[in-house]
Amino acid sequence: AERTYDRIPDHKDPYFCLATDKEEKYVRIMYYETSDKPTVKDEKYLRDERINSLVFAMVNNRLDEYVQNNQTNVLGAQTLYSDVARLQRNFILFLAPKPGQEINGFREVYTEWQRAYRFGFTQSELDRSKENTLSQYENFVANKDKVENNNWATQLYNYFLEADPFVTPEKELATQKEILAG
């Protein structure tokens, strides 16, 4: 039987959802943009995913610095991609604003995301993000015998059902070094 996949319907107007819980202490805001997931997962895909990871890491580092220095109206913020369906994923802009600062907090975080999108990053931000990425991969290779089975199972699941590449940790490190050098 032919396998079919459902899509989230495209729409032009923004959707808004408000969920309340009297036991929840803080407000959380999540902004989503849905896009198609890459269907071909080749070397270009690996490079694009590494670039996305670097961008998210650099934006998240900026947001963390603003929060740590108390220069913002949010308690925390993060950007990421998350799968939403077999064929689509969401870009997510998440934030927890300070009490009474919901609009200002969202404006600040969204503005910072747009600033990064339009103007990029400094060389030192990029270098630091590359160093952190390589360090994470090197640590993974050094401790590959300590990786829990659940991690390997998830990678195999993604290989069979999502067509994500599944390679040895050493090959992954070599590939990431090559991508980051370019």
C-alpha positions, 0 to 999 in steps of 0.5 A: 500500500502506498504511504501517504502523509498529511500536511498542515494546511497553509494559511495567510492570516496569523492564528492566535491561541490563548491557553490559561491555567490557574496553577501556571506561575508564568506566561509563556509565548510561542511564535511558530512559522511552519515550513516544509522539511527537506526531502533530500538529505544529502551533503547540502542538507547536512551543511544547511542543518549545521548552519541552522544549528549555528544560527540558533546557537548564536541567537540563543547565546545573545538572548541568554546574555540579555537575560543574564545582564537583566537587559530585557523584559523576559526571564528566558527565550530560545529559538529552535526548529521542531518537527510538526508533521512528517513533511513539515517543521516549525520554527519556534520563537519561545519566551517567558516574559517578566510579569506584565511585560508580555508585549514588550518581551515579545517585541524585544525577542522578535526584534533580536531574531529579525536583527540576526536574520537581516544583519548576521553575526560578528566573527567572534560570535561565529568563531565561538559557536564553531568552537563549541560545536566542535567541542561537543562532537569531540566529546561525543566521540570520546564518550561514545561508549557511554551513550545510552541506547535510547540515543542510538535508537532515536538515530536509527528511528530517524534513519529508517523513518525520516531518511536522516543520515546515520553514520559513525560518531567519527565520520560525523565529527569529520563531516562537521569539521569539513562543514565548519571549515568551509 
